[in-house]
């Protein structure tokens, strides 16, 4: 599978001049719909010139604006697919060796880390290491186990970690304690969950810093996120895979444990003695 437009942006963002970076940020915040508008409309939304939009599109590897829009239209069609529609798609046959599912999972992990920069991972670790902040984690119907798993590890290496579980009303009750120093980690892949979007929007209004873990088509929560990690999720089956996002979570857990030494080591030893 070719890199999505969001993945191309993540790969090239650090090398973009200021105007093109604004175009990229505008597209990510309104993905993919702003890119399906005219060049003039896109340029007004981003506050840059039309030639800047065209240079941005060229930097992403497209020959022209219609080619860029065709790629976004294809992504939008994939984003809206349901498991039922994917069940009817032709399956890749096994040519020997590892199963197609294993090969797809390994490809997803490789492609995810090809487009997520070490700098971004370091920035997220630094955000999670803030000693005056609380960390909240939440996920959707299929991704909440990732949030719970990551929260269980983070709570060992630092205080102030909370997994938001249960009904949506319970999540909203926690908003009263959330503010500008705090970080909300959200896991949301297609078909994106409206309740998570509403919660993230409210948290954003309270100044909470949001880190979004999503797929290559980008959850609409991206418009509120300080950091967006787009993991590959597609599989040769009706179901998406969260394996790549799990590896990202484990990478951040390891990075935070190292960043918080020696305090993290003391907490781990204390916890083991209490056990």
HUNOR-V72555 format. One record per pair of residues at least 12 apart in sequence whose C-alpha atoms are under 10 Angstrom apart, sorted by the first residue. I is the first residue (numbers start at 1). GAP is how many residues later the second one is. D is the distance in whole Angstrom. If there is no record, write none. Layout:
I;GAP;D  I;GAP;D
This chain:
1;106;9  1;107;10  1;110;10  1;231;10  1;233;9  2;69;10  2;109;10  3;108;8  3;109;10  3;112;9  3;213;8  3;229;10  4;67;8  4;68;8  4;70;10  4;71;7  4;111;10  4;211;10  4;212;6  4;213;7  4;214;10  4;226;10  4;228;10  5;19;10  5;22;10  5;23;9  5;26;10  5;27;9  5;52;10  5;55;7  5;56;9  5;57;10  5;63;8  5;64;10  5;66;7  5;67;7  5;70;9  5;211;8  5;212;8  6;18;9  6;21;9  6;22;7  6;25;8  6;26;9  6;54;10  6;66;10  6;109;9  6;209;10  6;210;6  6;211;7  6;212;7  6;222;10  6;223;10  6;224;8  7;53;10  7;104;9  7;105;8  7;107;9  7;108;6  7;109;8  7;208;10  7;209;7  7;210;9  7;211;10  7;222;9  7;223;7  7;224;9  7;225;10  8;51;9  8;52;6  8;53;8  8;107;7  9;12;9  9;15;7  9;16;9  9;18;9  9;19;9  9;47;9  9;48;10  9;50;9  9;51;7  9;106;9  10;14;9  10;18;10  10;104;10  10;105;6  10;106;7  10;107;8  10;110;9  10;218;9  10;219;9  10;220;9  11;49;9  11;103;8  11;104;5  11;105;7  11;106;7  12;12;10  12;47;8  12;48;7  12;103;9  12;105;10  13;12;9  13;46;10  13;47;10  13;104;10  14;103;9  14;105;9  15;44;10  16;40;8  16;43;8  17;35;10  17;39;9  18;30;10  18;34;10  19;24;10  19;27;8  19;28;8  19;29;6  19;30;8  19;33;6  19;34;8  19;36;10  19;37;9  20;26;9  20;28;8  20;29;10  20;31;10  20;32;6  20;33;7  20;34;9  20;35;7  20;36;5  20;37;9  20;39;9  21;25;9  21;31;10  21;35;8  22;21;10  22;23;10  22;24;6  22;25;8  22;26;8  22;30;10  22;31;10  22;34;10  23;12;10  23;19;8  23;20;8  23;21;10  23;22;8  23;23;5  23;24;8  23;25;7  23;26;10  23;29;8  23;30;7  23;31;10  23;33;7  23;34;9  24;22;8  24;29;9  24;32;8  24;33;9  24;36;10  25;21;8  25;197;10  25;198;9  26;16;8  26;17;10  26;19;7  26;20;6  26;21;9  26;197;8  27;15;8  27;18;9  27;19;8  27;195;10  27;196;9  28;189;10  28;190;8  28;191;10  28;192;9  28;193;10  28;194;7  28;195;7  28;196;10  28;197;10  28;200;9  29;189;9  29;190;10  29;191;8  29;192;8  29;193;6  29;194;4  29;195;7  29;196;8  30;15;10  30;188;10  30;189;10  30;190;7  30;191;9  30;192;8  30;193;6  30;194;10  31;41;9  31;45;9  31;186;8  31;187;7  31;188;8  31;189;7  31;190;10  31;191;8  31;192;8  32;37;9  32;39;10  32;40;6  32;41;8  32;43;8  32;44;7  32;185;8  32;186;8  32;188;9  33;36;10  33;39;8  33;40;9  33;43;9  34;12;9  34;35;10  34;38;10  35;18;10  35;22;10  35;30;9  35;33;8  35;34;6  35;35;10  35;36;10  35;37;7  35;38;9  36;29;10  36;30;9  36;32;9  36;33;6  36;34;9  36;35;10  36;36;7  36;37;8  37;32;9  38;12;10  38;27;9  38;28;10  38;31;10  39;12;9  39;13;10  39;14;7  39;15;8  39;26;8  39;27;10  40;13;9  53;12;9  54;14;10  57;12;10  72;145;9  75;141;9  75;142;6  75;143;10  76;141;8  77;140;10  78;112;9  78;139;8  78;156;10  79;110;9  79;111;6  79;112;7  79;113;9  79;136;9  79;137;9  79;138;6  79;139;9  79;140;9  80;110;8  80;111;7  80;112;9  80;137;10  81;109;8  81;110;8  81;157;10  82;108;9  82;109;7  82;156;8  82;157;9  82;158;10  83;108;9  83;154;8  83;155;5  83;156;6  83;157;8  84;154;7  84;155;9  85;153;8  86;149;10  86;150;9  86;151;7  86;152;5  86;153;8  86;154;10  87;149;9  87;150;7  87;151;5  87;152;8  88;149;9  88;150;8  89;147;9  89;148;8  89;149;8  90;146;9  90;147;9  91;144;10  91;145;6  91;146;7  91;147;10  92;144;7  92;145;9  93;143;9  100;135;9  100;136;7  100;137;10  101;133;10  101;134;7  101;135;6  101;136;8  101;140;10  102;133;9  102;134;10  103;132;9  103;133;10  104;128;10  104;129;9  104;130;8  104;131;6  104;132;7  104;137;9  105;127;9  105;128;8  105;129;8  105;130;7  105;131;10  105;136;7  105;137;9  105;138;7  105;139;7  106;137;9  106;138;8  107;125;8  107;126;10  107;127;10  107;128;10  107;137;9  108;123;7  108;124;5  108;125;6  108;126;8  108;127;9  108;133;9  108;134;9  108;135;8  108;136;6  108;137;9  109;122;8  109;123;7  109;124;9  109;133;10  109;134;7  109;135;5  109;136;8  109;137;9  109;138;7  109;139;9  110;121;10  110;122;9  110;134;8  111;120;8  111;121;7  111;133;9  112;103;9  112;104;9  112;117;9  112;118;7  112;119;5  112;120;6  112;121;9  112;132;7  112;133;8  112;135;10  112;136;9  113;116;10  113;117;9  113;118;8  113;119;9  113;131;9  113;132;10  113;134;9  113;135;8  115;114;9  115;115;8  115;116;9  115;117;10  116;112;9  116;113;7  116;114;8  116;115;8  116;132;9  117;112;10  120;107;8  120;108;9  120;109;9  121;106;9  121;108;9  121;127;9  121;130;8  121;131;7  121;134;8  122;130;8  122;133;8  122;134;9  122;137;10  123;104;9  124;59;10  124;87;8  124;102;9  124;103;7  124;104;10  124;105;10  124;128;8  124;131;9  124;132;9  125;126;10  125;127;6  125;128;8  125;129;9  125;130;6  125;131;5  125;132;9  125;133;10  125;134;8  125;135;10  126;129;9  126;130;8  126;133;8  126;134;10  127;54;10  127;55;9  127;56;8  127;82;9  127;84;9  127;129;10  128;26;9  128;30;9  128;33;10  128;54;9  128;55;7  128;56;10  128;57;10  128;83;10  128;124;9  128;125;10  128;127;10  128;128;7  128;131;10  128;132;10  129;28;10  129;29;8  129;126;10  129;127;7  129;128;9  129;130;7  129;131;7  130;28;10  130;51;8  130;52;9  130;53;9  130;130;10  131;27;8  131;28;9  131;29;9  131;50;10  131;129;10  132;27;10  132;28;9  132;49;7  132;50;8  133;26;9  133;27;7  133;28;9  133;45;9  133;46;9  133;47;9  133;48;5  133;49;5  133;50;7  133;75;10  134;24;10  134;25;8  134;26;5  134;27;6  134;28;8  134;43;9  134;44;8  134;45;9  134;46;10  134;47;7  134;48;5  134;49;6  134;50;9  134;74;10  135;16;9  135;19;9  135;20;9  135;23;9  135;24;9  135;25;6  135;26;5  135;27;6  135;28;8  135;43;9  135;46;9  135;47;6  135;48;5  135;49;6  135;50;8  135;73;10  135;74;10  136;15;8  136;24;8  136;25;6  136;26;5  136;27;6  136;28;7  136;38;9  136;42;9  136;46;8  136;47;6  136;48;5  136;49;6  136;50;9  136;72;10  136;74;10  137;12;10  137;13;8  137;14;7  137;24;8  137;25;6  137;26;5  137;27;6  137;28;9  137;46;8  137;47;6  137;48;5  137;49;6  137;50;8  137;73;10  137;74;10  138;12;10  138;13;9  138;24;9  138;25;6  138;26;5  138;27;7  138;33;9  138;46;8  138;47;6  138;48;5  138;49;6  138;50;9  138;58;8  138;61;10  138;62;10  139;24;9  139;25;8  139;26;8  139;46;8  139;47;6  139;48;5  139;49;6  139;50;9  139;54;9  139;57;8  139;73;10  139;74;9  140;25;10  140;46;8  140;47;7  140;48;6  140;49;8  140;50;10  140;51;10  140;52;8  140;53;6  140;54;9  140;55;9  140;56;7  141;46;10  141;47;9  141;48;10  141;50;10  141;51;10  141;52;8  142;45;9  142;46;9  142;47;8  142;48;10  142;98;10  142;99;10  142;100;9  143;43;9  143;44;6  143;45;7  143;46;8  143;70;10  143;71;10  143;98;10  143;99;7  143;102;9  143;103;10  144;19;9  144;20;9  144;21;8  144;42;9  144;43;7  144;44;9  145;20;10  145;42;9  145;97;10  145;101;10  146;40;10  146;41;7  146;67;10  146;96;8  146;97;9  146;99;8  146;100;6  146;103;8  146;104;10  147;15;10  147;16;7  147;17;9  147;18;9  147;38;8  147;39;7  147;40;7  147;66;10  147;99;9  147;102;9  148;14;9  148;15;6  148;16;8  148;17;8  149;14;9  149;97;9  149;100;9  149;101;9  150;13;9  150;35;10  150;96;9  150;99;6  150;100;7  150;102;9  150;103;7  151;12;6  151;13;9  151;34;10  151;98;10  151;102;9  153;96;10  153;97;9  153;100;7  153;101;9  153;104;9  154;98;9  154;99;7  154;100;10  154;102;8  154;103;8  154;110;10  155;112;10  155;113;10  156;101;9  156;108;8  156;109;9  156;110;10  156;111;7  156;112;6  156;113;10  156;114;10  156;115;8  156;116;10  157;96;9  157;97;10  157;99;8  157;100;6  157;101;9  157;103;7  157;104;9  157;105;10  157;106;8  157;107;5  157;108;7  157;109;9  157;110;6  157;111;7  157;114;10  158;98;9  158;99;9  158;102;8  158;105;8  158;106;7  158;109;8  158;110;10  159;105;10  159;108;9  160;22;10  161;22;10  162;12;10  162;22;10  163;21;10  163;22;10  164;20;10  167;28;10  168;27;7  168;28;9  168;30;10  168;31;8  169;30;10  171;24;10  171;25;10  171;28;8  172;26;10  172;27;7  172;30;9  172;31;9  174;29;10  175;24;9  175;27;8  175;28;7  175;31;8  175;33;10  176;27;10  176;30;9  177;29;10  178;25;7  178;26;10  178;28;7  178;29;8  178;30;7  178;31;10  179;24;8  179;25;9  179;26;9  179;27;6  179;28;6  179;29;5  179;30;9  180;23;9  180;24;9  180;25;10  180;26;7  180;27;4  180;28;5  180;29;7  181;26;8  181;27;7  181;28;8  182;21;10  182;24;10  182;25;8  182;26;5  182;27;6  182;28;9  183;20;9  183;24;9  183;25;6  183;26;5  183;27;6  183;28;7  183;43;10  184;16;8  184;19;8  184;20;9  184;24;7  184;25;6  184;26;5  184;27;6  184;28;8  184;41;9  185;15;10  185;24;9  185;25;6  185;26;5  185;27;6  185;28;7  185;40;9  185;42;10  186;13;10  186;14;8  186;24;7  186;25;6  186;26;5  186;27;6  186;28;8  186;35;9  186;39;9  186;42;10  187;24;9  187;25;6  187;26;5  187;27;6  187;28;9  187;32;9  187;34;10  187;42;10  187;55;10  187;58;9  188;24;7  188;25;6  188;26;5  188;27;8  188;30;9  188;31;6  188;32;9  188;33;8  188;34;10  189;23;10  189;24;8  189;25;5  189;26;5  189;27;9  189;28;8  189;29;8  189;30;6  189;31;10  189;41;9  189;42;9  189;43;10  189;44;8  189;51;9  189;52;10  189;53;9  190;24;8  190;25;7  190;26;10  190;27;8  190;28;8  190;29;7  190;43;9  190;50;8  191;28;9  192;22;9  192;23;10  192;26;9  192;27;6  192;28;8  192;29;9  193;26;9  193;27;9  193;28;10  194;26;9  194;27;10  196;23;10  196;24;10  196;25;8  197;22;9  197;23;7  197;24;6  197;25;9  197;26;10  197;27;9  198;23;9  199;22;10  200;12;10  200;20;10  200;21;7  200;22;10  200;23;10  200;24;7  200;25;9  201;20;8  201;22;9  201;23;7  201;24;9  202;22;10  203;21;9  204;17;10  204;19;10  204;20;6  204;21;8  204;22;10  205;19;9  208;16;10  208;17;9  208;18;10  209;15;9  209;16;7  209;17;6  209;18;9  210;12;9  210;14;7  210;15;5  210;16;6  210;17;7  210;18;9  211;13;9  211;14;6  211;15;6  211;16;5  211;17;6  211;18;8  212;12;9  212;13;6  212;14;8  212;15;6  212;16;5  212;17;6  212;18;8  213;12;10  213;14;9  213;15;6  213;16;5  213;17;6  213;18;7  213;32;7  213;33;10  213;35;9  213;36;9  214;14;7  214;15;6  214;16;5  214;17;6  214;18;9  214;19;9  214;28;9  214;31;8  215;13;10  215;14;8  215;15;5  215;16;5  215;17;6  215;18;6  215;19;9  215;25;9  215;26;10  215;27;9  215;29;10  215;30;9  216;13;9  216;14;5  216;15;6  216;16;6  216;17;8  216;18;9  217;13;8  217;14;9  217;15;9  217;16;10  218;12;7  218;13;9  229;16;8  229;19;9  230;14;10  230;15;8  230;18;10  231;12;9  231;13;6  231;14;6  231;15;9  231;16;10  231;17;8  232;12;6  232;13;8  233;12;8
